[in-house]
Amino acid sequence: MSKSLPPKQFDELCDLIVALHEKSITPEERERLEAWICRDEAARRIYLQFTHLYANLRWRTMQEPDVTLPVSNGVEAASRKPILGFLGDVCDWGGDFLSRGTIISFLVALGLPSAMVLILVLHLVRQPGVQVSTPSAVVARVTQMHDCVWDQEGSSVQVGADLAAGRRLRLHQGLAELTFHDGSKVLVEGPATFDVQGAKQGFLHVGRLVAHVPKGSEGFTIDTPEATIVDLGTVFGVSVSEDKTVESHVFKGKVEVAMHNAAGTAAEPPLHLEAGQAARISATKIGEKLAVHWITANRRQFVRRLPPPAPAEPKIHFVHRGSANPLDEGWTFNVYQNKKRLPVKPAPDEVGPVMDGQTAAWMLNNNSPGRRFQYKIEKTEELVRVVARQAEQKGWVLRARIKVESGPRNPCYVFFSAGDKSWPLFMGQMRDGTQRLTLVGHSSLGQDAQIHIDNSKDRFVDYELRCAPGQQGADVFVDGQCVATGFQKVDARSTVPLRFGLQDHVGKAMFTLVEWTPLVDSDAEKRRGGGQTQ
């Protein structure tokens, strides 16, 4: 028995299978097919493989009723049959084989219900005018983006995303760099609609772009509604306005611009533009021709390069945000009484997450005089050394957003220490309910200055300490306004770099932010402004 079939025999076997499927097989052909399958292992293997593939494809086709195939005659009729009709055909064919009474016929009949997928495929590829669609090839990739806002369909576009031929991109704002497989780069500026058409081709419906085509990739093409721009080794810009007016600006090298006629093909000999030249092609025709105006290339009209990336945000070493449990953020919680730590846990109404209107916060509520609640970052020698070095070399910023609900004796505090210096902030309430900040230490306002915060009743207040490298003390900001400078306290080496909580008397406060981080640059001078208030 042969292990494979010659091409002519393979084609003949396929024809017999298709004839069986179409019920056009003659008794002699049926007998030949059965005998062939019985005696030849290769024919049997091919038949069973076709059977399995056909069954899977046929089953999927029947479960997708909205999909229609451009086929004709018997195959079109078969594709419209309901599932019971198809199973009925299978039973007919299987019963006919079983009537032959041979073991091989029995096995073939058992395989037939999973069979007809490949027969359908074989039939389809023999139908004139039938095209089998294949997935579009990936021809480009998104390599950079800046402040991009896409439409809903493109909301998943990210740097590194592959783009297949035929992909349409609708960019509402921002800049997106697309790198094609030939090395050409297209910088699309929103708002724009751009189609990725092929490995060396795109279509700009509306908007602006700049194409950078490297040497050796000549022929890169940008289509537009009124013209086709073909690169001849260059950097060029293309814009398409809402009224379909097209402009092509050449910044380096040269391009060829072919204008379209009503059929969308070249209407006349193309224009050739060199560096410094540009052409405006108006959708308004003069006679039968598009209106063409020669203009000077305008570099300022296009964004030719992405802006440099913003400096990396500094690592925030210690942070609490919103209603998150500070214990999950790396803090340690303790309750003290008379400077001794108590082995007790506060009640749910004393410590926990809260919502204040639309603001999520972490609440501390001390109902017992003499107790003190404290969240802290535990000191290790290495941690303190790193913090002190960063604070000295780069400067630092401490931010807190707090609402004091009760406690006239400054119950709430935020405290940062580095080396032999500390910067303690204490917050409390005035009798009228407005909030008050006390700077425990020396500042430009004197020793232990108190700052009354206007219009602060029943709201969260933003506090910030900012210390530049080499600066003797920190600048103090309240709600973005500088209220004091040179603030610091000379203290013994603290065992805790950062802490926040409630003092040892009755009070209640809510914290939405506590964070410390080194500065990106020394911008304390830029932040100074406004008058001091007391």
C-alpha positions in Angstrom: 0.0 0.0 0.0 1.3 3.4 -0.9 2.2 5.9 1.8 1.2 8.9 -0.3 -0.7 9.8 -3.5 0.7 11.4 -6.7 -0.9 14.7 -7.6 -3.2 13.3 -10.3 -4.5 10.6 -8.0 -5.0 13.2 -5.2 -7.0 15.4 -7.5 -9.1 12.5 -8.6 -9.8 11.5 -5.0 -10.9 15.1 -4.2 -13.2 15.1 -7.2 -14.8 11.8 -6.0 -15.3 13.2 -2.5 -16.9 16.4 -3.8 -19.2 14.3 -6.1 -20.2 12.3 -3.1 -21.1 15.4 -1.2 -23.1 16.9 -4.0 -24.9 13.6 -4.6 -23.7 13.7 -8.2 -21.5 10.6 -7.8 -22.4 7.8 -10.2 -22.7 4.2 -9.0 -19.4 3.4 -10.8 -17.6 6.3 -9.1 -19.0 5.4 -5.7 -17.8 1.8 -6.1 -14.4 3.1 -7.2 -14.2 5.5 -4.2 -15.1 2.7 -1.7 -12.7 0.3 -3.2 -9.9 2.9 -3.2 -10.5 3.7 0.5 -10.6 0.0 1.4 -7.3 -0.9 -0.3 -5.2 2.2 0.0 -3.9 3.4 3.4 -3.0 6.9 2.0 -6.5 7.4 0.5 -8.1 6.3 3.7 -5.9 8.7 5.7 -6.7 11.6 3.4 -10.4 10.8 3.5 -10.5 10.7 7.3 -8.4 13.9 7.6 -10.8 15.7 5.2 -13.7 14.3 7.1 -12.5 15.6 10.5 -11.7 19.1 9.1 -15.0 19.4 7.2 -17.1 18.4 10.3 -15.5 21.1 12.4 -15.9 23.8 9.8 -19.4 22.8 9.0 -20.4 22.8 12.6 -19.1 26.3 13.1 -20.8 27.5 10.0 -24.1 26.2 11.2 -23.7 28.0 14.5 -23.1 31.4 12.8 -26.3 32.0 10.8 -25.4 35.6 10.0 -22.3 34.5 8.0 -23.1 34.0 4.3 -20.7 32.5 1.8 -20.5 33.7 -1.8 -21.1 30.3 -3.2 -23.5 29.0 -5.8 -25.6 26.0 -6.7 -25.4 23.0 -4.5 -23.1 24.5 -1.9 -25.2 27.6 -1.4 -28.3 25.4 -1.0 -26.5 23.2 1.5 -25.3 26.2 3.5 -28.9 27.4 3.9 -30.2 24.1 5.2 -31.0 23.9 8.9 -29.0 21.6 11.1 -31.6 18.9 11.0 -31.4 18.9 7.2 -27.6 18.5 7.3 -27.9 15.7 9.8 -30.5 14.1 7.6 -28.0 14.2 4.7 -25.3 12.7 6.9 -27.7 9.9 7.9 -28.6 9.2 4.3 -24.9 9.0 3.3 -24.0 6.9 6.3 -27.0 4.5 5.8 -26.0 4.1 2.1 -22.5 3.1 3.1 -23.7 0.8 5.8 -25.9 -1.0 3.3 -22.7 -2.1 1.6 -22.1 -4.5 4.5 -18.3 -4.2 4.6 -16.2 -3.3 7.7 -14.5 -0.5 5.9 -17.9 1.0 4.9 -19.0 0.8 8.5 -15.9 2.7 9.7 -16.3 5.3 6.9 -20.0 5.8 7.8 -19.1 6.3 11.5 -16.6 9.0 10.5 -19.0 10.7 8.0 -20.9 12.8 10.6 -17.7 14.7 11.3 -16.6 14.7 7.7 -18.0 17.2 5.4 -16.0 20.3 6.4 -13.1 19.7 4.0 -15.4 18.6 1.2 -17.1 22.0 1.5 -13.7 23.7 1.4 -12.7 21.7 -1.6 -15.9 22.6 -3.3 -15.6 26.3 -2.5 -12.1 26.6 -3.8 -13.4 25.2 -7.1 -16.2 27.7 -7.4 -15.4 30.6 -9.7 -15.1 34.0 -8.1 -14.9 32.7 -4.5 -12.1 34.2 -2.4 -10.9 32.8 0.9 -10.2 35.7 3.3 -7.1 35.5 5.5 -6.1 37.6 8.5 -4.5 40.9 7.6 -0.7 40.9 8.1 0.8 43.1 10.8 2.6 45.9 8.9 3.3 48.6 11.6 3.5 49.2 15.3 2.8 52.0 17.7 6.2 53.0 19.0 5.5 56.3 20.9 2.5 58.3 22.2 2.1 61.7 23.8 -1.2 62.8 25.5 -3.2 60.6 23.1 -7.0 60.5 23.3 -8.5 57.9 21.0 -12.0 57.1 20.0 -13.8 54.3 21.8 -12.6 51.7 19.2 -9.0 52.7 19.7 -9.1 53.1 23.4 -7.0 50.0 23.8 -4.2 51.4 21.6 -1.0 51.3 23.6 2.7 51.7 22.9 3.9 48.5 21.3 0.5 47.6 19.8 0.7 45.8 16.4 -1.2 47.3 13.5 -2.5 45.2 10.7 -3.2 46.3 7.2 -6.6 47.9 7.1 -6.5 49.2 10.7 -8.2 52.6 11.1 -7.0 54.9 13.8 -9.1 57.9 15.0 -7.0 60.1 17.2 -8.9 62.9 18.9 -5.8 64.7 20.3 -2.2 64.0 21.0 0.7 62.6 19.0 1.2 59.0 17.9 4.3 57.6 16.2 3.7 54.6 14.0 6.8 52.7 12.7 6.2 50.6 9.6 8.1 47.4 8.8 10.3 49.2 6.2 11.6 51.5 9.0 9.5 54.5 8.0 8.0 56.5 10.8 4.7 58.5 10.7 3.9 61.0 13.4 0.1 61.5 13.4 -1.2 64.6 15.1 -4.7 64.6 16.5 -7.4 65.2 15.6 -6.8 62.9 12.7 -8.2 59.8 11.0 -5.5 57.5 9.5 -5.6 54.1 7.9 -2.7 51.7 7.9 -2.9 50.3 4.4 0.2 48.2 4.0 3.9 47.8 4.8 4.7 51.0 2.9 1.4 52.8 2.7 -1.2 54.7 4.7 -4.3 56.9 4.0 -4.8 60.2 5.8 -8.5 61.1 5.7 -8.2 64.2 7.8 -5.6 65.8 10.1 -1.8 66.2 9.9 1.2 63.9 9.8 4.9 64.0 9.2 6.6 61.0 7.6 10.3 60.2 8.2 11.5 57.8 5.5 15.0 56.4 5.9 17.4 55.8 3.0 16.6 52.5 1.3 12.8 52.7 2.0 12.0 55.0 -0.9 8.5 54.6 -2.2 6.6 55.0 1.0 3.2 56.4 0.1 0.6 58.5 1.8 -2.8 58.5 0.1 -5.3 61.3 0.7 -8.8 62.0 -0.8 -7.4 64.2 -3.6 -3.8 63.1 -4.1 -1.2 60.5 -3.5 2.2 61.5 -2.1 5.1 59.1 -2.9 8.3 59.5 -1.0 11.6 59.7 -2.9 13.8 59.6 0.2 12.7 62.4 2.4 10.9 64.0 5.4 7.6 65.5 4.5 4.3 66.7 6.0 0.8 66.1 4.8 -2.4 67.8 6.0 -6.0 67.2 5.0 -8.7 69.6 6.1 -12.4 68.9 6.5 -13.1 70.2 3.0 -10.6 67.7 1.6 -8.0 70.4 0.8 -4.6 68.6 0.8 -1.2 70.2 1.5 2.2 68.5 1.0 5.3 70.1 2.6 8.8 68.8 1.9 11.4 69.4 4.7 14.1 67.2 3.3 14.6 65.3 0.0 11.7 65.2 -2.5 8.3 63.7 -3.1 6.0 62.9 -6.0 2.4 64.2 -5.8 -0.2 62.5 -8.1 -3.6 64.2 -8.1 -6.7 62.1 -8.4 -9.5 62.2 -10.9 -13.1 61.3 -10.2 -12.2 57.6 -10.4 -9.5 58.1 -7.7 -6.6 57.5 -10.1 -3.9 59.8 -11.4 -5.4 62.6 -13.4 -2.3 64.2 -14.9 1.5 64.1 -14.7 2.5 64.2 -11.0 4.1 67.2 -9.3 7.7 66.9 -8.0 8.4 68.8 -4.8 11.8 69.3 -3.3 13.0 70.5 0.2 11.5 73.8 1.0 8.6 73.4 -1.5 4.9 72.7 -0.8 1.7 72.5 -2.8 -1.9 73.0 -1.8 -4.4 70.9 -3.8 -7.9 72.2 -3.4 -11.0 70.0 -3.7 -12.5 72.9 -5.8 -11.9 72.1 -9.4 -10.9 74.5 -12.1 -12.6 73.0 -15.1 -11.9 69.3 -14.9 -8.7 69.8 -12.9 -8.0 70.2 -9.2 -6.8 73.6 -8.2 -3.0 73.6 -7.4 -1.2 76.4 -5.6 2.6 76.4 -5.0 3.5 77.5 -1.5 6.5 77.5 0.7 7.0 74.6 3.1 6.0 75.7 6.6 7.9 73.8 9.4 5.8 75.5 12.1 2.6 74.0 10.7 3.6 70.5 11.7 4.9 68.7 14.8 7.9 66.9 13.4 9.2 65.3 16.6 7.6 64.1 19.8 8.4 66.3 22.9 11.0 64.9 25.2 9.6 62.6 27.9 8.8 64.3 31.2 11.2 63.7 34.0 10.4 60.6 35.9 8.3 61.1 39.0 10.4 60.6 42.1 9.7 57.6 44.2 7.3 58.3 47.0 8.9 56.6 49.9 6.1 57.0 52.5 2.5 57.5 51.6 -1.0 57.1 52.8 -3.9 57.8 50.4 -7.7 57.9 50.7 -9.5 55.4 52.8 -6.8 52.7 52.4 -5.7 51.0 55.6 -2.2 52.5 56.5 -1.2 49.1 57.8 -1.5 47.8 54.2 0.7 50.7 53.0 3.7 49.9 55.3 2.8 51.9 58.4 2.8 50.6 61.9 0.0 51.6 64.3 0.3 52.0 68.1 -1.8 53.3 71.0 0.1 55.1 73.8 -0.9 56.2 77.3 1.5 58.2 79.4 4.2 57.4 76.8 3.7 53.7 77.2 2.4 51.5 74.3 -0.9 49.8 75.1 -1.6 46.3 73.9 -5.1 47.2 72.8 -6.9 47.8 69.5 -9.1 50.8 69.0 -12.8 50.4 68.4 -14.3 50.6 64.9 -15.7 54.1 65.7 -12.2 55.3 66.7 -10.1 54.2 63.6 -11.2 53.2 60.2 -12.2 54.2 56.6 -14.9 56.9 56.1 -16.5 58.8 53.2 -16.8 62.5 53.8 -19.1 63.6 50.9 -17.2 62.5 47.8 -13.8 62.3 49.7 -12.5 58.9 50.9 -10.4 59.3 54.1 -8.9 57.4 57.1 -10.5 58.5 60.4 -8.9 58.8 63.8 -11.2 59.6 66.7 -9.8 59.7 70.2 -12.6 59.7 72.8 -10.3 59.1 75.9 -8.0 61.8 77.3 -4.5 60.6 77.8 -4.4 58.3 74.9 -2.4 58.9 71.7 -2.9 57.3 68.3 0.1 57.1 66.0 1.0 55.7 62.6 4.7 55.6 61.9 7.4 54.4 59.7 9.6 52.2 61.8 13.2 53.4 61.9 16.1 51.3 60.8 19.6 52.7 60.5 19.7 52.1 56.8 16.3 53.7 56.2 17.2 56.9 58.1 20.6 57.1 56.4 18.9 56.9 52.9 16.3 59.4 53.8 18.7 61.9 55.3 21.0 61.6 52.3 18.2 62.2 49.8 16.8 65.1 51.9 20.3 66.7 51.9 21.2 66.1 48.2 17.8 66.6 46.5 15.6 68.4 48.9 12.3 67.0 49.9 8.6 67.6 50.1 6.0 66.5 52.7 2.3 66.8 51.7 -0.8 66.2 53.8 -4.5 66.7 53.3 -6.4 66.8 56.5 -9.7 67.8 58.0 -9.9 68.4 61.7 -13.4 67.9 63.0 -12.9 68.5 66.7 -10.1 69.3 69.1 -9.3 72.9 70.1 -5.9 71.8 71.5 -4.2 70.9 68.2 -4.9 67.1 68.4 -3.8 66.2 64.9 -0.1 66.1 63.8 2.2 65.2 60.9 5.9 64.9 61.7 9.1 64.4 59.6 12.6 63.9 61.0 16.0 63.6 59.4 19.3 63.7 61.3 19.1 66.1 64.2 16.3 68.2 62.6 12.5 67.7 62.6 9.5 69.5 61.1 6.4 69.0 63.2 3.0 70.3 62.1 0.1 70.4 64.5 -3.5 71.1 63.4 -6.5 72.0 65.5 -9.7 74.0 65.5 -10.6 77.6 66.5 -13.8 78.2 68.5 -15.6 79.2 65.4 -14.8 75.8 63.7 -12.1 77.1 61.4 -8.8 75.2 61.4 -5.4 76.3 62.8 -1.9 75.2 62.0 0.9 75.4 64.7 4.6 75.3 63.5 6.3 73.7 66.5 9.8 75.2 66.1 11.3 78.3 64.6 10.3 79.9 61.3 10.1 83.3 59.7 7.0 83.8 61.8 8.9 83.3 65.0 8.8 80.5 67.6 5.9 78.0 67.6 3.8 80.3 65.3 0.1 79.7 64.9 -1.6 80.3 61.5 -5.3 80.7 61.4 -6.7 79.3 58.1 -9.5 81.4 56.7 -12.6 79.7 55.3 -11.4 76.3 56.5 -14.5 75.3 58.4 -15.8 71.8 57.5 -13.4 71.2 54.7 -10.1 69.4 53.9 -6.9 71.6 54.0 -3.8 71.0 51.9 -0.5 71.3 53.8 3.0 71.2 52.3 6.5 71.4 53.6 9.2 72.0 50.9 12.9 72.0 51.5 15.4 72.7 48.7 19.0 71.3 48.8 21.2 73.5 51.1 18.1 75.3 52.5 18.3 75.8 56.3 14.6 75.4 56.8 11.4 74.4 54.9 8.9 76.6 53.2 5.4 76.1 54.5 2.4 76.1 52.2 -1.3 76.1 53.1 -3.8 75.5 50.2 -1.0 76.3 47.8 0.0 79.6 49.4 3.4 80.1 51.1 2.7 81.2 54.7 6.2 80.8 56.3 9.8 80.1 55.4 12.8 78.7 57.2 10.8 76.4 59.4 12.6 73.7 61.4 13.2 72.4 64.9 16.5 71.3 66.2 15.9 68.0 68.0 17.5 64.9 69.3 17.8 62.2 66.7 14.3 60.9 66.2 13.6 57.2 66.1 10.8 57.7 63.5 11.4 59.4 60.1 7.6 60.0 59.5 4.5 59.8 61.6 1.0 61.1 61.8 -1.9 60.7 64.3 -3.7 62.3 67.2 -2.2 63.8 70.3 -3.0 62.5 73.8 -6.3 64.5 74.3 -9.7 64.2 72.8 -10.0 65.0 69.1 -11.1 63.7 65.7 -9.4 64.1 62.3 -9.6 62.6 58.8 -6.5 62.0 56.6 -6.8 61.7 52.8 -3.0 62.1 52.1 0.3 61.8 53.9 3.4 61.5 51.7 7.1 62.3 51.7 9.4 62.2 48.6 12.6 63.8 47.4 12.3 66.7 45.1 12.8 66.4 41.3 14.5 69.8 41.2 15.0 72.7 43.4 11.8 74.7 42.7 11.2 76.1 46.2 11.8 79.6 44.9 9.2 79.1 42.1 6.6 78.1 44.7 7.1 81.1 46.9 4.5 83.7 46.6 1.6 85.4 48.3 1.6 87.1 51.6 2.0 85.5 55.0 -1.0 85.2 57.1 -1.5 84.9 60.8 
